[in-house]
């Protein structure tokens, strides 16, 4: 699982500058579509015949692993006996996967006990990145316009709550992201 690049170069305190990243030039050229970025926990569900048969959580490389050249994260199994996995397992159990195709689906686990529940959800659920993403039309593509757009961008997933940001998807599989909190205020 590769890390999605941020649209703009970063500076101290992880804020972005009005300097597009070279590898994201396609976004500024108007290519690809934008979807809402959801603020939860990255997990992967394996589905067979409309049933969840495996739940995995994302692990990111440690500082030492990054220094050794390991940059991309990976998934490990979630376990019922680990307190840290309780809410992602609840999200998996509350998600209707009966219409999902067989396979592995990277998802965002969301809900009352995950990441402070910025969307104000009543129960834990999973949103699959590859199925029914909340596409956002007419998204601006400059630094100033994106900063203004994201300042009050209402979540399509949970109306009345601010969206975390946007993920741009190119037809060839490339992605790029920007979050509201990336901009200095």
DOMAR-85455 format. One record per atom (N, C-alpha, C): y, x, z. Coordinates in steps of 0.001 Angstrom, whole numbers, padded with zeros to 6 digits, always signed. Last residue first. Layout:
! DOMAR-85455
YXZ
...
This chain:
! DOMAR-85455
+028779-003448+008802
+029776-004509+009005
+030985-003931+009687
+026570-002134+006360
+027434-001913+007527
+028450-003054+007620
+023492-003504+005311
+024906-003313+005048
+025687-003125+006352
+020970-004089+006215
+021184-002788+005571
+022661-002474+005369
+020733-006688+007090
+021136-005689+008084
+021320-004289+007489
+019772-007931+004779
+021116-008233+005251
+021608-007134+006195
+017963-005714+002624
+018037-006610+003778
+019493-006811+004173
+016231-005257-000388
+017506-005106+000310
+017517-006137+001439
+013807-003614-002540
+014235-004557-001499
+015641-004247-001022
+011613-003644-005365
+012733-003038-004647
+013237-004071-003652
+008725-002898-007390
+009481-003749-006476
+010610-002941-005856
+006648-003020-010324
+007606-002331-009449
+008322-003352-008570
+005182-004616-012077
+004669-004397-010725
+005606-003646-009794
+006285-005324-014478
+005275-004256-014514
+004744-003896-013125
+008244-007255-013873
+006982-007687-014487
+005897-006606-014506
+009570-006603-010595
+009595-006320-012035
+008267-006791-012621
+011139-008193-008001
+009833-007937-008606
+009993-007745-010108
+012983-007682-005033
+013015-007850-006488
+011670-007409-007054
+013488-009322-002090
+012609-008362-002746
+012664-008691-004229
+016066-009762+000363
+015484-010038-000945
+014516-008926-001334
+016358-011004+003747
+016839-010265+002585
+016133-010697+001320
+016012-012845+005804
+016107-011418+006119
+016707-010634+004960
+018002-015825+005898
+016905-015037+005338
+017112-013576+005709
+018994-017862+008623
+019325-016830+007649
+018068-016101+007186
+018194-021317+008779
+018060-019970+009338
+018372-018962+008238
+018315-023599+007368
+019066-023565+008617
+018988-022222+009315
+014946-023623+006109
+016366-023977+005985
+017056-024062+007349
+012716-021542+005641
+013084-022228+006884
+014575-022552+006830
+012514-020762+003013
+011276-020954+003764
+011527-021741+005049
+015004-020249+002224
+014337-021385+001567
+013071-021731+002324
+017573-019275+004385
+016162-019152+004039
+015649-020421+003361
+020815-018540+003205
+019950-019440+003960
+018507-019315+003468
+022979-016012+003373
+021847-016461+002554
+020862-017241+003424
+025292-014821+004281
+025016-016212+004672
+023907-016837+003822
+025067-012161+003470
+025730-012466+004750
+025450-013887+005219
+024095-011919+000897
+023143-011879+002010
+023758-012255+003345
+026500-012036-000622
+025445-013031-000813
+024516-013089+000409
+027861-009689+000199
+028445-011015+000440
+027372-012109+000369
+026033-007740-000678
+026470-007777+000728
+027024-009156+001079
+025941-008355-003427
+024744-008519-002599
+025104-008582-001121
+028579-007689-004176
+028092-009070-004331
+026845-009320-003496
+028663-004929-003617
+029589-005858-002955
+029080-007297-003029
+026492-003964-005294
+026570-003704-003859
+027423-004766-003151
+025175-006373-007628
+026028-005235-007289
+026076-005122-005770
+023818-008654-008433
+023126-007365-008472
+024057-006173-008309
+023123-012052-007299
+024000-010994-007808
+023293-009644-007715
+020756-014420-008378
+021085-013424-007362
+022011-012369-007979
+019719-016808-009611
+021126-016392-009719
+021558-015423-008618
+017118-017905-007346
+017781-017867-008654
+019211-017345-008522
+014342-016768-005716
+015768-017028-005531
+016453-016854-006889
+011136-017921-004748
+011975-017280-005764
+013422-017728-005575
+008968-017556-002363
+010229-018296-002499
+011185-017558-003455
+005684-017393-003821
+006824-016728-003171
+008099-017539-003370
+002953-018389-004319
+004082-019262-004010
+005252-018555-003328
+001291-015452-003632
+001118-016891-003882
+002364-017649-003440
+001678-012869-002844
+001298-013100-004235
+001125-014580-004586
+002265-012908-000145
+003254-012345-001061
+002959-012710-002506
+001635-015701+001894
+001076-014686+000997
+002149-014221+000021
+002386-016260+005122
+002923-016497+003783
+002421-015363+002898
+000902-017755+007950
+000970-016623+007029
+001548-017084+005701
+002057-018868+011218
+001479-019073+009890
+001576-017778+009089
+002571-020406+014331
+002286-019168+013617
+001593-019502+012302
+005103-022956+014724
+003745-022428+014869
+003609-021152+014049
+007790-023409+014405
+007121-024044+015535
+005713-023518+015777
+010301-020951+013562
+009092-021727+013259
+008440-022262+014527
+012734-019516+013277
+012637-020668+014168
+011421-021550+013913
+013056-017187+011939
+013082-018410+011129
+012899-019669+011972
+012757-015149+013809
+014085-015394+013250
+014188-016655+012394
+010821-014415+015966
+010851-015706+015268
+012221-016032+014656
+010429-011941+017051
+011515-012747+017600
+011718-014079+016892
+008095-010957+015840
+009403-010428+015446
+010578-011274+015945
+006276-013684+016917
+006262-012557+015984
+007701-012205+015596
+005969-016052+018248
+005769-014821+019020
+005731-013574+018137
+006469-018145+016335
+007210-018061+017595
+007093-016746+018361
+006090-016568+013018
+005947-017580+014052
+006639-017247+015352
+004112-014948+010461
+005381-015447+010996
+005111-016393+012153
+002873-012435+008451
+002566-013324+009568
+003886-013661+010239
+002798-012085+005095
+003694-011888+006222
+003266-012914+007272
+000098-010549+003241
+000872-011677+003753
+001890-011193+004778
-002125-009821+000646
-001137-009297+001593
-000199-010435+001954
-005312-010816+000162
-003942-011292+000000
-003056-010675+001078
-008265-010386-001614
-007424-009879-000536
-005984-010263-000833
-010283-013237-002629
-009706-011903-002743
-008915-011528-001514
-010273-016420-004186
-010991-015373-003460
-010301-014034-003667
-007202-018329-004099
-008318-017701-004807
-009008-016659-003919
-006533-021098-001931
-006268-019715-002336
-007459-019172-003111
-006961-023554-000850
-006635-023492-002272
-006376-022085-002785
-007454-023002+001849
-008485-023702+001063
-008213-023666-000435
-005898-021889+003717
-006218-021035+002574
-007220-021710+001643
-003562-022701+005925
-004519-023372+005051
-004738-022520+003806
-003194-021051+008945
-002822-021059+007530
-003924-021685+006697
-003966-020692+011542
-003120-021854+011238
-002766-021989+009764
-005348-018263+011532
-006094-019489+011824
-005302-020748+011455
-003225-016477+011050
-004314-016610+010072
-005066-017921+010277
-001783-016855+013431
-001159-017153+012141
-002221-017350+011068
-003648-015902+015281
-003230-017311+015344
-002595-017730+014020
-003665-013238+014509
-004894-014017+014352
-004601-015516+014429
-001115-012577+015264
-001440-012526+013834
-002743-013266+013555
-001337-012948+018018
-000464-013835+017247
-000695-013750+015745
-003270-010997+018920
-003385-012424+019221
-002581-013301+018270
-003101-008293+018783
-003498-009000+017562
-003519-010520+017723
-002562-007303+021287
-001554-007088+020249
-001859-007851+018960
-004938-007749+022687
-003793-008627+022939
-002745-008502+021836
-008067-007649+021255
-006832-006886+021437
-005646-007843+021578
-010241-009203+020642
-010158-008688+022008
-008919-007832+022264
-010082-009772+017929
-009820-010845+018891
-009628-010336+020304
-008479-007416+015813
-009601-007753+016701
-009194-008803+017720
-007957-006402+012426
-007428-007010+013649
-008629-007440+014488
-008597-003378+010633
-009037-004694+011104
-008299-005118+012368
-005861-001925+008844
-007012-001798+009741
-007354-003199+010243
-004231-000635+005921
-004634-001760+006765
-005844-001386+007614
-001483+001688+005515
-002826+001205+005223
-003133+000049+006161
+001428+003293+003998
+000667+002682+005080
-000718+002249+004606
+002342+006456+002581
+002034+005034+002455
+001200+004547+003631
+002560+009183+003162
+003766+008359+003167
+003473+006863+003134
+001563+012198+004164
+001042+010828+004107
+002236+009888+004234
+002558+014764+004551
+002560+014208+003202
+001994+012811+003060
+002879+015707+007050
+001723+016240+006323
+001607+015640+004921
+004948+014163+007950
+005221+015584+007713
+004086+016244+006933
+003510+011801+008312
+004549+011867+007277
+004869+013314+006932
+001938+012547+010494
+001287+012243+009215
+002291+012297+008066
+003944+012819+012442
+003140+013980+012063
+002449+013757+010725
+004843+010188+012609
+005777+011246+012213
+005010+012480+011727
+002243+008094+011177
+003009+008649+012291
+003959+009716+011745
+002162+005479+008709
+001885+006850+009150
+002793+007276+010304
+001403+002121+009767
+002254+003077+009072
+001934+004479+009558
-000789-000539+009259
-000485+000653+010056
+000354+001574+009185
-001217-004030+009257
-000707-002819+008619
-000470-001729+009654
-004305-005728+009869
-002901-005477+010179
-002489-004152+009548
-006544-008236+008613
-006184-006841+008837
-004687-006744+009112
-009211-010397+008743
-007784-010276+009015
-007516-008811+009343
-011638-012136+006838
-011195-010879+007431
-009682-010909+007602
-012116-014610+005899
-013281-013872+006384
-012898-012536+007012
-010904-017788+005561
-010498-016427+005925
-011724-015734+006503
-012036-019782+002824
-012114-019428+004242
-011601-018000+004447
-012374-020376+000131
-011411-021144+000912
-011428-020878+002402
-014247-018426-000737
-014562-019866-000784
-013665-020683+000132
-012651-015967+001063
-013843-016267+000279
-014122-017756+000400
-010015-013720+001641
-010438-015114+001514
-011671-015187+000619
-008464-011616+003826
-009492-011668+002794
-010049-013082+002819
-005109-010859+004478
-006213-011805+004670
-007185-011661+003511
-003082-008517+006034
-003845-008847+004829
-004993-009763+005218
+000364-008288+007159
-001082-008332+007375
-001763-008577+006039
+003421-007562+008591
+002609-007424+007389
+001136-007379+007758
+005311-009871+010370
+004412-008728+010456
+003511-008722+009234
+008579-010800+009392
+007423-011025+010254
+006628-009742+010380
+010812-012037+007446
+010826-011134+008594
+009696-011490+009553
+010708-012063+003891
+010427-012733+005150
+010278-011715+006274
+012820-012198+001200
+012081-011282+002068
+011935-011959+003428
+012639-014254-001632
+013111-014106-000260
+012209-013139+000491
+012850-012588-004794
+012209-013522-003870
+012787-013272-002481
+014070-012144-008107
+014222-011941-006669
+013449-013009-005900
+012734-010562-011046
+013172-011746-010304
+013244-011410-008823
+013643-008301-013791
+012870-008789-012663
+013469-010024-012014
+016781-006769-014732
+015350-007008-014927
+014706-007523-013643
+019413-005989-014572
+019124-007417-014676
+017662-007752-014877
+019996-003440-014015
+019985-003767-015446
+019632-005238-015677
+019503-003322-011355
+020908-003386-011750
+021071-003669-013242
+016721-003060-011497
+017318-004225-010828
+018756-004420-011312
+016357-000578-012731
+015938-001797-013439
+016534-003054-012818
+016993+001314-010807
+017960+001024-011875
+017626-000253-012630
+015483+002310-008786
+015759+000867-008757
+016735+000443-009849
+015385+005029-008922
+014147+004304-009211
+014312+002787-009196
+018009+005685-008058
+017614+005861-009450
+016381+005034-009798
+019823+003539-005977
+018732+004510-006095
+018258+004522-007541
+023407+003179-005986
+022066+002703-006347
+021046+003835-006405
+025626+003267-003601
+025056+004255-004514
+023616+003835-004822
+027143+002397-001323
+027294+001809-002652
+026883+002858-003693
+024655+002855+001260
+025899+003213+000575
+025963+002482-000755
+023178+001285+004144
+023187+001691+002741
+024600+001995+002261
+022046+002517+007352
+022897+001654+006531
+022927+002185+005105
+020638+004179+009094
+019899+003430+008079
+020724+002446+007267
+022079+005898+010611
+021782+004575+011189
+021192+003622+010158
+023394+007583+007748
+023121+007498+009177
+022935+006052+009615
+022331+006091+004638
+023039+007112+005412
+022629+006976+006864
+020529+005461+001541
+020835+005229+002954
+021610+006401+003541
+020972+004016-001712
+020761+005189-000863
+021201+004853+000561
+019606+000746-002505
+020694+001718-002399
+020295+002891-001510
+017204-000749-002469
+018027-000672-003680
+019052+000457-003676
+014328+000766-001012
+015569+000025-000821
+016455+000274-002040
+010902+000588-002142
+012182+001280-001978
+013345+000315-001765
+008056-000166-000292
+009006-000702-001270
+010345-000006-001074
+005219+001883-000011
+006464+001415+000598
+007418+000961-000507
+001973+000833-001077
+003139+001696-001173
+004365+001054-000547
-001168+000848+000000
+000000+000000+000000
+001227+000892+000000
